Amino acid sequence: MKADTHPDYHMITVKMTDGTEYQTRSTWGKEGETLTLDIDPTSHPAWNGGSSRLMDTGGRVSKFKNKYAGLGF
């Protein structure tokens, strides 16, 4: 195999939406960094039967609703 063709594979911490964390190996980021998830199996409707709502962290849903409020959606 050629040298330097594969990305660096290292340990990172993944932080779920409920605050729990776990260690895994990944090519994302750098060694020891924390990946904070906005959507995970505990908050996504596809995995929990649609009972919980997604959080609007960026305000995009609010902006959309305000922009198109007069159209009767």
C-alpha positions as CSV (number, residue, x, y, z in Angstrom):
1,M,0.0,0.0,0.0
2,K,1.1,3.6,-0.6
3,A,2.3,5.6,2.4
4,D,0.2,8.6,3.6
5,T,-2.9,7.6,1.7
6,H,-5.1,7.0,4.7
7,P,-6.4,9.8,7.1
8,D,-5.3,9.9,10.7
9,Y,-7.5,7.6,12.8
10,H,-7.6,8.7,16.5
11,M,-9.7,8.9,19.7
12,I,-12.4,11.6,20.1
13,T,-15.2,12.3,22.5
14,V,-18.8,12.4,21.2
15,K,-21.2,14.5,23.3
16,M,-24.9,13.6,22.8
17,T,-27.8,16.1,23.1
18,D,-28.7,14.8,26.6
19,G,-25.2,15.6,27.8
20,T,-23.8,12.0,27.9
21,E,-20.4,11.5,26.3
22,Y,-18.5,8.5,25.0
23,Q,-15.1,7.8,23.4
24,T,-14.7,6.5,19.9
25,R,-12.2,6.3,17.1
26,S,-12.7,8.6,14.2
27,T,-11.0,10.6,11.4
28,W,-13.0,13.7,12.4
29,G,-11.0,16.6,14.1
30,K,-7.9,16.0,16.0
31,E,-6.9,13.7,18.9
32,G,-8.9,14.4,22.0
33,E,-11.4,16.9,20.5
34,T,-15.1,16.8,21.4
35,L,-17.8,16.4,18.7
36,T,-21.1,17.9,20.0
37,L,-24.1,16.5,18.2
38,D,-27.3,18.6,17.4
39,I,-29.3,15.5,16.5
40,D,-28.8,12.0,17.8
41,P,-30.9,8.8,18.2
42,T,-32.4,10.3,21.5
43,S,-33.7,13.4,19.7
44,H,-34.4,12.5,16.1
45,P,-38.0,11.6,15.2
46,A,-36.9,8.7,13.0
47,W,-35.5,6.8,16.0
48,N,-37.9,7.8,18.8
49,G,-41.3,7.5,17.0
50,G,-41.7,11.3,16.4
51,S,-42.5,12.1,20.0
52,S,-39.9,14.7,20.5
53,R,-39.3,18.0,18.6
54,L,-36.0,19.1,17.1
55,M,-34.5,22.1,18.8
56,D,-34.1,25.2,16.6
57,T,-30.5,26.1,17.5
58,G,-29.9,28.5,14.6
59,G,-33.2,30.3,14.7
60,R,-33.9,29.2,11.1
61,V,-37.4,27.8,11.8
62,S,-38.4,31.0,13.6
63,K,-37.1,33.2,10.8
64,F,-39.1,31.1,8.2
65,K,-42.3,31.3,10.3
66,N,-41.9,35.1,10.7
67,K,-41.1,35.6,7.0
68,Y,-44.1,33.6,5.7
69,A,-46.6,34.2,8.6
70,G,-49.1,36.0,6.3
71,L,-49.4,33.2,3.7
72,G,-51.5,30.9,5.9
73,F,-49.2,28.0,6.4
